């Protein structure tokens, strides 16, 4: 017969210790099975994953275990031993249980010398088995498989009769047989799983139980025996972010590991050119000797026991380790980044002068505090009286896909993350701050870079991601652990407000809810925003009476949505005030207040005025301006799409005339609501004109060659863009620019066409032809500038009229004008301090806005408002702030910001020397209350950069 029959062969040790085997049976016609004993182990040895009893004897082992004692249900395996654990991680022997290493006896040495069958068993996955020598075989079987079913599959695979694996790859050995198959198809294969006593396991035992409970010690396939090793520790993948630069640390991270603690892995750094091992620590700082050589880092699982045990566990095998090679060779580190060395040195000089009580800072600035200053500070007990805070928008890498359009002047090589992050890290490290408030932090880089590096520097970090399915960036708050104890971190998700169910006293939320009912556009916009705030309640390590509440946030960016930024700031302060009041009751001391972040608001905006003044009128112009804002309307890309559609249409009157829109200067009803839409359109029109003029003046930023420095002058810019169309007509050039995704912010041709529309250069019927755009003479540019100026003044007058209408609306909840003190104007909606009923956060809805008040006394850490903190082509503004409550803190000094001449060296930010489009803010602040651990001393004169 062609069909083979499997035979079970059993061998048991006799009382004298000799092994007697029973064999010899005809399995098929012409085939004789011969058995031999290939080795045995003393019964004191237990498999690696078998938990022993108190006496060290294997639990559940021995030949007495029969089919009735088998642990069939998978639940039994899970209950006895946790899945996914490296069951002592060695395989044939439970090391250390008997107090001796493998190889103490000849039998043990023989067992340890067996080739290995690696088994991986996890709770929710299959049972994976790998054999590498003397032949290669891999298996993946469901946990529900029985041992008997496993035998059948292995025998079929080994004999070559498995239909799915036969002749895989058509590779054959020297005898012409498929590789991995050592016997002919008609030879029966005997497969067994043996326990520590060399007894076969029950055929009905669940496969997961056989391995997860550690009952299987040996796998026998024919005459070949394998030492079973369950859940060998492995490091699968590692990464190390950052370019290797001399002096800047590199910290790898384990991306994936199996059956070992990723924090306990062993690290090895090597120079690739000569293989020299330069470090065995996790963090490595390249040196001058590494320059010109690529680096590589290897991660191995942690050691288990002594050398012999580690060998059995396989933790030093190459297959258990992960390797990461750096793409770039080690290069020299930066001497300075964003002038951080000089800025931090000057700030340190101001700090020392304040500590010494001198009226002026030492000269020249020093890089670190002097021993004299430290000595005086120690004598006066002021070594802990000053805290340093940094606020920095580091520019999220998640937006890099759009940087070619936003920052076309910046060489893409300079904003590659592995270089830019290292530079930002270098810049931040120079300030040695106690509190770091960072914005636009990518989730990936927080986990794999920022938290690792600052953790090594002694910080504890907290990350809060913006709300939204597509959001992968947020804010990060880092606190120096030896300076502050973190009492609580709290996140504020502004898109979840106003809450349907909220505690009493959240008056801003209540007013916002009512305002949304009046302004549907605001409700539609608010639900789309992912803005968050971070609150950190910190207590000084050296003086428990000193507590500070830190706020870190990044407000909404849209320029016209100023009302949104006011509301976001008010909601964050309301949450902070509630947290502060609770902390005051709990701690017995009122915390100081610190607010940092990218507020996307300048000094003249309502948000900053509200924060610094403590109150805001419901008739502030930004309420009126914000009420005209609508999500997704009139962006540069939307305008470009409209222009492209007009050019594609065959409507009469000229293609550009289809884009013209006439608006009425006066509303038919004359009410505040009826004229809003017209004013809103004209405001956006003014903004477009200004942006088009900027594009033409800069020569545009053609995406075809972003590294090229464009020619100056509007006529030259449009002419150059026209010439780039290779002699095609202007209409074709315009169409080409639109189809390629250009807008009036990037293309001079589109900017010229949009300028013609918005500045109304055509006749009364607005029948504009494309030929009127070219050539765009300088006289035309001057005419557009004059028209834009007149247009802006007209919009300003209309806005003032709307504001006057808004002032007539009395905020709901305030006393009537007759009950107020004499001299008040009934037409003003700005509440006075005596009009509020109580101290704390207050809000009163009135018309298009909300009258607001908060209880804090904020001051800027910069005595003089910086000229700018955000500097990009076409936009320069002061958007970043560090504010402190003067009732608990006072200004010591602030880091002077680089001037325009420095940042313009490479046109704008970011650049080779500046890793972000924002500038870092740093300030030293002192507690206003005397330390409980020091005597009262007169402070020196307050210094400021």
Secondary structure, DSSP 8 states (H G I E B T S, - for coil): ----------EEE-TTS-EEE---EEEETTEEE---------TT---TT--B-TTS-BTT-STT--GGG---SHHHHHHHS-TT--STT-SSS-TTSSSS-TTSSHHHHHHHTSEEEEEEE-SSS-EEEEE-SSS-EEEEE-TT-BHHHHHHHHHHHHHT--TTTTTGGG-B-TTS-BTT--S-TTS---EEEE-TTS-B--TTSBHHHHHHTT---EEEETTEEEEEEES--EEEEEE--S--BTTSEEE-EEEEEESS-GGG-EEEEEETTT--EEE-SSEEE--GGGBTS-EEEEEE----SSHHHHHHHTTTSGGG-EEEE-SS-BB---S-STTHHHHHHHHHHHHHHHHHT-SS--SS--SS--HHHHHHHHHHT-TTSEEEEEEEE---GGGGGGHHHH-TTS-GGGG-HHHHHHHHHHHHHTT--SEEEEEEEEHHHIIIIIHHHHHHTTEEEEEEE-SSTT--EEEEEEEETTTEEEEEEEEEEGGG-S-SS--TT-HHHHHHHHHHHH-HHHHHHHTT---EEEEEEEEESS-TT-EEEEEEEE----SS-HHHHHHHHHHHHHHHHHHHHHHHHHHSS--EEEEEEE----TTSHHHHHHHHSEE-TT-HHHHHHHT--TT-S-HHHHHHHHHHHHH---SS-TGGGG-----SS-SS--TTTTHHHHHHHHHHHHHHHHHHHHHHHT---GGGTTS---SSHHHHHHHHHHHTTT--HHHHHHHHHHTT--TTT-HHHHHHHHHHHHT-S-TT----GGGTSS--HHHHHHHHHHHHHHHHHHHHHHHHHHHHHHTS--TTS--GGGS-TT--TT-----GGGSSSSS-EEEEETTEEEEE-S--EEESSSS--S-SEEETTEEE--EEEEEETTTEEEEEE-----HHHHGGGSSSS-SS-SSSB--EEEEEEESS--TTS-----------
